[in-house]
Amino acid sequence: MKVTVDKIENGMARLLIRPQEKEDFLLPVEELPAKTAEGSILEINFELKEDEKQAAEKRVSSLLDKLKNKKS
């Protein structure tokens, strides 16, 4: 996904999704590459983290089990 940095204000960057640039989202500036400025074009890549998802599911399941046992 490519985005255009539309505006940077109060530590947040407004990013427009290219090519239409009709949809936007905010991201903290510290998450962007150094020297990013208004008008910069960035490419964002997503990576599926299945192992982290499974760890989170296990943690949530454990917390739910603890809650259920407290009610008993």
C-alpha positions in Angstrom: 0.0 0.0 0.0 1.3 3.4 -0.9 0.4 6.6 1.0 1.0 10.3 0.7 1.9 12.2 3.9 -0.7 15.0 3.7 -0.1 16.8 7.0 2.0 16.5 10.1 0.6 18.1 13.2 1.1 17.6 17.0 3.2 14.5 16.4 0.6 12.8 14.2 0.8 12.3 10.4 -2.3 12.2 8.2 -1.7 9.7 5.5 -3.8 9.5 2.3 -4.1 6.1 0.7 -2.9 6.3 -2.9 -3.8 6.5 -5.7 -7.2 8.0 -5.1 -6.2 9.8 -1.9 -9.8 9.9 -0.7 -9.3 7.7 2.4 -6.9 8.6 5.2 -5.7 7.5 8.6 -3.4 8.9 11.3 -0.1 7.5 12.5 2.3 8.8 15.1 5.3 10.5 13.4 7.7 8.4 15.4 6.4 5.3 13.4 7.5 6.9 10.1 11.0 6.8 8.5 13.4 9.6 9.4 13.2 12.7 7.2 9.5 12.0 6.3 7.8 15.3 5.5 4.5 16.6 4.2 4.3 15.4 0.6 6.4 12.3 1.1 5.2 9.1 -0.5 5.6 6.0 1.6 5.1 2.3 1.0 3.6 0.3 3.8 3.9 -3.4 4.0 1.8 -5.7 6.2 3.1 -8.9 7.6 0.9 -11.6 9.2 2.2 -12.6 12.7 0.5 -15.9 13.2 2.7 -16.9 16.2 1.9 -13.6 18.0 -1.8 -14.1 17.3 -1.7 -17.6 18.8 0.2 -16.3 21.9 -2.4 -13.6 22.4 -5.3 -16.1 22.0 -3.6 -18.4 24.6 -3.2 -15.4 27.0 -6.8 -14.3 26.6 -8.1 -17.9 27.0 -6.1 -18.2 30.2 -7.5 -14.9 31.6 -11.0 -16.0 30.7 -10.5 -19.3 32.5 -9.2 -17.5 35.6 -12.3 -15.2 35.6 -14.6 -18.2 35.2 -12.9 -20.0 38.2 -13.3 -16.9 40.4 -17.1 -16.9 39.8 -17.4 -20.5 41.0 
